[in-house]
């Protein structure tokens, strides 16, 4: 069965002056799929994510969400169509409490709830990510994992059609990593469609259905996790020629 | 609408203060009324300014432009249209200008916005001067009404109350929540689906409209209006100084700055009429340098410290 893709990226390109950060990258993400976007540092993964979320506009190529083009739209339009994301360096809203942080996702995004409805959803999601009872805690004083949880809850609050996680597991210690991985695993089982940019290979192996590997701005491999990670070109991109 | 008991209490207290302020012309018709009109004018201007500049942290120096347009809306048509209509026109004209300026500049970062608004106020003043010289032979306009100082005082008081109610309503709305998110992190704001440019433009237009209305209310007080007085750049600067002195985090913050500053300025300009600008300049430096968060900021800091000490003491006792 081939379901229509939720997201299809068709020959996306992003140039910064003479530097081509993303070059002719194409891939599809199916409904309910968890796609890993991996590659060495500087290979253009985060830029690719920024093109999808609208933080950057592609120089060429097309990105479509549910069959409708979103490439070139402003970030807030893309968010309202159902794409939400977390950030590589965690971004919480320090002057709001945890509840307010999550409500921000619910109020303006894909679902646009307001008042009690948004507040109830925020509480449900805080509980969902493991922050029950911390609704009114000052977020600046939270631990790193809690801030990451909060960001995830905010991204989920809009009930996104596509969730983008930009190195959401980075910087967690081993026990936090376990919690993080099982949290994403639960989301996958709920049927969320997710793209995760990640360096933590264990997480990629455990979680992803498929992965896309980028190197120097181009896609060098795509497919099931096990075969992709043993692909000789992928190994060369990560480890250099001698080890391939 | 469901109000919390806290909101009801603040609302009642505010209504009581406004009612008390409204009785002032019954006690004095001379000096105290005159200075109270000044205080009320800057109370309206500074809170309207803070409506936009508080949450966005954009410093607007276009106050004089909106104020002047409001004054001129009355001056140009006072003999042809009823006064309330002119107040409406003043609000519309000022809001339109704010919308144009916002669309052109609010996508840029703060510094450019400050410079642009300062330039804009001057441009509007020069345009009005030029148009008057070209199309009429007079330098100014006469505004004769049967309005007295106390009428103006009451209208400005009503305007200030309206600004507060509007600010409160915005804070409870999606727009207010959006502004809070934008003030925290604009990148996050965009990615949760907030049209940040639109939110800022709408707020700037609301703020500009209120400043325009303040200009329209002040017009009868001048009797004779001409560009140097109606578009006086000093208005823009004074509004910024007083608002910063009071503090812009809360909508009532500027009031704390307006009342003492207007009184001190009145004394200074009476005693040392030639050195007023120097005093204003020094005051500006001192405020920005010593109390960047304003008097209300200082109060909140002190309260936070006091509370921290209280809890520390409480913990020691418990231990």
Interface residues (C-beta under 8 A of the other chain):
Chain A: X53 X54 X55 X74 X75 X76 X79 X80 X84 X85 X87 X91 X93 X94 X95 X96 X100 X103 X104 X105 X107 X108 X109 X110 X112 X114 X154 X158
Chain B: X174 X177 X178 X180 X181 X183 X184 X185 X187 X188 X189 X190 X191 X192 X193 X194 X195 X196
